[in-house]
Amino acid sequence: MRAEIERLVEEIKQSVGLLRRHLDVEKSTARLAELNKLAEDPNLWNDPQKAQKLMQERTSLEDSLSGIGKVEQELEDDIGMIELGEAEGDDGVVAEAEAALKALKKEVARRELEALLSGEADRFDSYLEVHAGAGGTESQDWAQMLLRMYTRWAETHGFKVEYLEESEGEEAGIKSATIQVSGHNAYGWLKTEAGVHRLVRISPFDSNARRHTSFSSVQVFPVIDDSIKIDIKESDVRTDTMRSGGAGGQHVNKTESAVRLTHIPTGVAVVCQAGRSQHKNRAQAWDMLRARLYEIELKKREEKAAADQAAKTDIGWGHQIRSYVLQPYQMVKDLRTGVQTSDTSGVLNGELDDFMAATLAQRAFGTPGADIEDVD
């Protein structure tokens, strides 16, 4: 085989080896056999929540194990095709098998990323909040740009996006907004985006065309299902109602139906104004509040909880996780992993996978964050 093909084959083999070790194939196979036996119990569905959780675990393990087996089989087939094509001098067969190897490498890379999404809540849908920092119109416009960026990312990945709350800025942009992103592993991907985001550009609102720095924060928490029990005392929650409002009424309804719930012991507050009825918004707000409190509990269990929460304390200098520079040059740089790109337009249009993947890998393998210099 040509050196390039040999290198490609070796890279795929190494990736498969990492997948097998990460999954612990022997242990996972034994666990799958155990789950299959439990699934045959006729009394399983007497406890629907337990049954649902068991079936989800079984499906996940089946997908992971069968996926590795499929990749190994395809690799063996492609190598066989290349050897056959070379023996018969058929360059067309070799080229076809090489193209298949390149596609297989992309598939393995995708499965490597999926393997990193093994957290307790990663499989859930996600709420995502954007809040403008200090700076008035500048930050509010930046908050709206971020909201659009995440909406585009979600749509590109086939996720469903629902607007739950949106507070308009005085002149432009938004003060805050909340969306629900629904799809497989939505929270697992989006949790990497929580923190402060910094923008540097020539302000479109400055008649003197000066450079401005703006900050907005992103908060992410999972949409929990019925298998997760979060008990909240009603006496600990203050309920406020208000008029709904949004950008031109496009995403929300301007009615007297918006609901804000404030959990007094923690200070956590959520707002929902997506529905036309106060009853629907109240129910949705309670789901959001339970999700927020569950996310707080998850953070307490994670080793990096302190660092993650510190990133949300101040929307300003020293707390940003990523900087976006539009003038005088083009650069987006993640300050946790060092990943950067000059394709600012692509990033602002939702091309975030490289940033997310690097952060997931850093968390999964415990790689300490380097002392990464910010961009001016």
C-alpha positions, 0 to 999 in steps of 0.5 A: 500500500502507498504510504498515504494509505498506510498512514490513514489505516494506522490513524483509524486503527489508533482511533478504534483502539481509543474507542475500545479503551474508552468504552471498556468493551469487555465490561460494556459487553457484560453489562449489555448481556445483563441489561438484555436479561433484565429487559426480558423480565415481564415485570419490568414495566411495572416501574415505567421510569426504571424501565425507561432508564434501563432501555435507554442504557441498553440502546446506548451500549448497543449503539456504541458496541455495534458501531465499533464492530461496524468500523472494524469490519469496514476497515478490514473490507477496505484494506482487502479492496485495496490489496485486491486492486493493487494485485490486479493493477486496478487503480479505480478500485484502489481510489474507491477504497481510499475514498471509503477509508477517508469517509470511515476516518470521519465516522470514527472521529464523530464516534470519538466525540460522541464517546466523550458525551458520557456525563449523567445529563449529556443526552438531555435536551438543553436550555440556553440563556444569553445575557448582555453584560454592561455596556448598553446597546453594544453588549445587547447587540452582541447578545443577539449575535450570540443567540443567532450563532447558537440558533444556527449551530442547532439548526445545522445539526438538525436540532429543534429550537424553541424561544422561551423568553426574549427581552429586547434592548432599548435601541438594538439587540436583546438584554436576555433570551432563553431558548430550548434546544432539543436533540440527541446530546444537545446538553452534552455539546452546549454545556461547553459554551457556558461562560463569558464571551468577548467581542472586539469590533468597530462599533456600528453605533459609534459615529466616530467608528471607534473600536469597542469591547463588549461582553455577554454571558451564556448559561446552559442547563439540561432539560431533565426528564421524569426519571430525575426527581427534584423536590422544590417546596412551593413556599420557597418559590416566588411567582411574578407575572408580567406582559410578554414581549419580544422582537416584533412578536416573532418568537413570543406573544405579547400578552399578559401571560409571562411568568417568572419564578424565583427560588428564594434559597438559591436566588435562581430565577427563570422566565417563560413567555413562549405560550399564549396562556399563563398556565402553560408558561407557569408549567414550563417555568417550573420545568426550567426551575427544576432543570436549573437546580438539577444543573447546580447539583451536577456542578457540585459533583464535577471537579471543575465546578468552582471554575465553571461557576466563577466564569459566570460571576462577572460579565467582563474582563478576566472571566471570558472563555472566548474572544471574537475579534472582528477589527482590525483583524479577524480572529476567534480564540478559545482561552481554555483550549487555545483553539483559534480560527480566522473564519469569524464569519463561519463561527458567527454562523454557527461553526462551533464544533472544533471549539466544542470538541476541544473543550470536551476532550480537555474535560474528558481526559483531564488535560489541564488548561494552559496559560493561554494569552488572550487576543487584543 
